[in-house]
Structures are given as C-alpha cells and as structure tokens.
Amino acid sequence: MNIIKRLLLLAPLALAGLDHAPAHAANTARQEHVQGSVAYISGGVSSDEADAMKAAAANYPLTLELAVAGPQRDPYIADARVEIRDLQGNAVLNTTTEGPFLLVRLPSGTYTLDVEWNGAQKKRTVQVAADKRQHIFLEFPRSAER
C-alpha cells in the first residue's frame, strides 16, 4: 500500500481524538448545585481543579476561598460548613464545601456569611451585585485553639 493510501486511512482516526477534551479537564469539572434561587459549586482540592474553579469564578458574583493560616497558606480547607443568610435572617444556602473554593450565584443583596471549620467560626457581611464580583478570603487556625 502506498503512503498516500495509508495517510488517508489513518487521518480520520487521528482527527477523531481532536474534538475530545483532555482527560484531566474532565476530572476538574464540578457539578453546579441549586438551593432555591442560589446556584453554587465547590472544589479546588488539586491544582488543576483550583485553576478550573478560579476560571469559573468569572460566572459567579461571590467567591469564598478558605485556607489554613500560615506563611504559605497551605493546606487548603475542605469540609467547612457554610451558611449564607439574607437581611431578613433567612438561610439561602446551607452547604459543606468540597474544597477551598465555593462559587455562589445568588440574587443581588446584602448577606451574612457564617463559615465554620475545625471548631473555628468566621462571619462576614457581603454586598452582592450582578455587575460586581466579590472574593472573600478566610483563614482559619490549624486547630480549634485560637
């Protein structure tokens, strides 16, 4: 068989793989969850997943980033309890993080964030607007001893 025929036979096989995302990209995708009018995703444990979460943050008005306090801010935190309440005190989101990032899409307004990890609790008030992204960075002590 001459070289042209071989190339013509192999070309479709080579091109078939071009329309698929790399295997590592599939592993970094997180599923969006919904509670009432709030949509959110959480993750970022691996560096690839953290990069994917940082890129996805452009689509969410609120980003929470959680870390253990220290000179290198490492390791990142997972399994933190997060509750977000509106001005009337109604819980609009109650979840546990799956990594150091929690991206939240919620209606414009003022909210209270209550985050608890390893016996420590942090509270913040945040103003959310559709045209402005908020990035809230919270550091927690390594242990409950503060």
ABEGO torsion letter per residue (X at the ends): XBAAAAAAAAAAAAAAAAABBBAAAAAABBBBBBBEABBBBBEGABAAAAAAAAAAAAABABBBBBBBBEAAGOBBBBGBBBBBBBAAGBBABBBBBAEABBBBBBBBEBBBBBBBBGGBBBBBBBBBBAABBBBBBBBBBABABX
